[in-house]
Amino acid sequence: MLCVVEESKDVMAIERTRSFRGLYHVLGGSINPIAGVGPDQLHIRELLTRLSDERVQEVIIATDPNLEGEATATYVVRMLGAVGIRITRLASGLPVGGDLEYADDVTLGRAFEGRRSVT
């Protein structure tokens, strides 16, 4: 497995969970046209090169759940579409200890979309 993150600080956050046993690919930022950051400023070509050796079976997209992170995730997914590797995205939704009444519409909607079976 290869987990694609925006910044090296994201690697540290994921490592703290002790839930992921795989490799990382740091993009070096996210797509942000207002700040002048496009796909060419990120390490996307290097990602494609890493995936050409056929050892990676799954790519996990772990970009931030904001406008720039979503744009970056969408772009990376499109670029990886022809590679033929399983592509997943981190789930998003309600935080542990949160109250439904305070959740925004997008977060609550994603919680419904990402629900999983308990039986």
Summary of the structure (lengths in Angstrom):
residues: 119
radius of gyration: 15.4
end to end distance: 27.0
largest distance: 47.5
contacts: 285
relative contact order: 0.16
helix: 42%
strand: 15%
